[in-house]
Amino acid sequence: MYKKAKSMDATRKQSRKRITSDRSTWEGEIERLAWGGLGISRLEDGRVILLNAPLALFPHEVVRASVRQKSKHAEGEVVSWIKPSPLRAAPGCPTAGLCGGCDMQGAGSHYSDLKLSMVEDLFHRMLPNQPWDWLSAPMSALRHRIQLHWDGKSLGFHQRKKHTLVPISSCPAAVPTISQSIPRFEEALASHVLPSRPQRWELAAGTPPTDVFAIDEKQRAWLLEPDGWQKTEKSVVHNFLDHRLTHKPGGFFQASAAWAMESFHSVLSGWNLHGDTLYDLYGGVGLFSAILGDRFKNCVLLESDGDSIFHATQNLTSAKLRHQCIQADVAEWMPDYLGEAGDVILLDPPRAGLDAQVVQKLLNSKASALILIGCDGAAFCRDIKRLSQVWKPYKITVTDLFPMTVHVECVGMLAKRSD
Ligand SMILES: C[S@@+](CC[C@H](N)C(=O)[O-])C[C@H]1O[C@@H](n2cnc3c(N)ncnc32)[C@H](O)[C@@H]1O
């Protein structure tokens, strides 16, 4: 009996070790985690396989994945766990793994360490020898904006990588006022109080998150009042320390608004930034001018969106900052030699990072410092490398601005090379 049990165990062990690769299914052990939460392993022929999953992956887990062959590597989508890590925890949400929102659910108390190991992988590969700091998210870091889909019958998130609806009645990743408003929002859609045609909606809240706005695809907004959803022209308001920032409902503002304002403030105010002109490029409604503006004689904010420029002008006026808010495309507006000694150029471009024309102009700049902000770690590291012949990164902080996801925000300060 003992012998039989032992041999069965040996066989199982062997099959776990044996990596079977065919067109569609692969089973094997994850060697390590890489940037983006990808599990890294190897096929039988030695090629790398990159594994994606709807929940957090841990090193040394044995998983089954459906595989797509590429010319030099393979990509797999984990479909089940054969040997889950003992560190794995029950996800804190009933739709975890389905809705595609929080792809690091299941990491439990090891979440921050796992995320840190991914960022280490990125910097090790892209900016080796570059020191950087890590700022982890507090439990209170919740989303002030979520996107929902209404299909005419149900309300929910889109399933991960699909357009199928995953119905929800709450969202623990959002601030409680948004999460609690979801049933009333669904009721209003179902009873035609709100436009009931199938479409994408945003629910948004200010800081503190007392008011909840619903915004449809036409950018019309409704505010949740005690007697139901009322059409509104009001702005979303974010208060932080003595700053007051407004934006149009549906317009851009940081998703985890309260945590974003707190973390950017704590990072940037520790960097001794001051000078003549602060160029706030890709400035939105003026978040960074508001945080840093009183350390400079003048702020110049560049932004392509008209509504954001309208609010930035109001926000910086009420903050009593000397400013100029210009609606323009950064690459087109930027002169070949932007900035003088004493000026600081802050850039917070969209996810793709800086375009080549902007990088070239920054290489010519006479400004004293650059602040580069990026919500895609890989694009941020690439831009730091592209600027590196002239600009040396002195400080980099990676912030967990998007809790329970594989995304981070990078903030870097660069000064002219003297070496
Ligand atoms: C990542 S957001 C940052 C906004 C702002 N710094 C903040 O944190 O609230 C990028 C901003 O750049 C603007 N933008 C995108 N492309 C642009 C361009 N080519 N020129 C100027 N602004 C642009 C967007 O409208 C958006 O407001």
The ligand as an SDF file (V2000), in Angstrom:
LIG
                    3D

 27 29  0  0  0  0  0  0  0  0999 V2000
   -1.4750   61.6580  -17.5380 C   0  0  0  0  0  0  0  0  0  0  0  0
   -2.5450   63.0280  -17.7570 S   0  0  0  0  0  0  0  0  0  0  0  0
   -1.8320   64.1280  -16.5970 C   0  0  0  0  0  0  0  0  0  0  0  0
   -2.6770   65.2940  -16.1850 C   0  0  0  0  0  0  0  0  0  0  0  0
   -2.1880   66.0830  -14.9720 C   0  0  0  0  0  0  0  0  0  0  0  0
   -0.7490   66.2780  -14.9610 N   0  0  0  0  0  0  0  0  0  0  0  0
   -2.6460   65.4520  -13.6750 C   0  0  0  0  0  0  0  0  0  0  0  0
   -1.8650   64.7120  -13.0410 O   0  0  0  0  0  0  0  0  0  0  0  0
   -3.8040   65.6190  -13.2940 O   0  0  0  0  0  0  0  0  0  0  0  0
   -1.9840   63.6230  -19.3160 C   0  0  0  0  0  0  0  0  0  0  0  0
   -2.6450   64.9150  -19.7460 C   0  0  0  0  0  0  0  0  0  0  0  0
   -2.0290   65.3140  -20.9750 O   0  0  0  0  0  0  0  0  0  0  0  0
   -3.0260   65.7910  -21.8750 C   0  0  0  0  0  0  0  0  0  0  0  0
   -2.4300   65.5620  -23.2120 N   0  0  0  0  0  0  0  0  0  0  0  0
   -2.4030   64.4130  -23.9140 C   0  0  0  0  0  0  0  0  0  0  0  0
   -1.7080   64.5770  -25.0430 N   0  0  0  0  0  0  0  0  0  0  0  0
   -1.2730   65.8670  -25.0650 C   0  0  0  0  0  0  0  0  0  0  0  0
   -0.4950   66.6290  -25.9710 C   0  0  0  0  0  0  0  0  0  0  0  0
   -0.0120   66.0720  -27.0930 N   0  0  0  0  0  0  0  0  0  0  0  0
   -0.2260   67.9170  -25.6680 N   0  0  0  0  0  0  0  0  0  0  0  0
   -0.7240   68.4740  -24.5320 C   0  0  0  0  0  0  0  0  0  0  0  0
   -1.4630   67.7780  -23.6270 N   0  0  0  0  0  0  0  0  0  0  0  0
   -1.7410   66.5050  -23.8930 C   0  0  0  0  0  0  0  0  0  0  0  0
   -4.2680   65.0100  -21.5400 C   0  0  0  0  0  0  0  0  0  0  0  0
   -5.4340   65.7180  -21.9020 O   0  0  0  0  0  0  0  0  0  0  0  0
   -4.1360   64.8210  -20.0140 C   0  0  0  0  0  0  0  0  0  0  0  0
   -4.7830   65.8780  -19.3370 O   0  0  0  0  0  0  0  0  0  0  0  0
  1  2  1  0
  2  3  1  0
  2 10  1  0
  3  4  1  0
  4  5  1  0
  5  6  1  0
  5  7  1  0
  7  8  2  0
  7  9  1  0
 10 11  1  0
 11 12  1  0
 11 26  1  0
 12 13  1  0
 13 14  1  0
 13 24  1  0
 14 15  1  0
 14 23  1  0
 15 16  2  0
 16 17  1  0
 17 18  1  0
 17 23  2  0
 18 19  1  0
 18 20  2  0
 20 21  1  0
 21 22  2  0
 22 23  1  0
 24 25  1  0
 24 26  1  0
 26 27  1  0
M  CHG  2   2   1   9  -1
M  END
$$$$
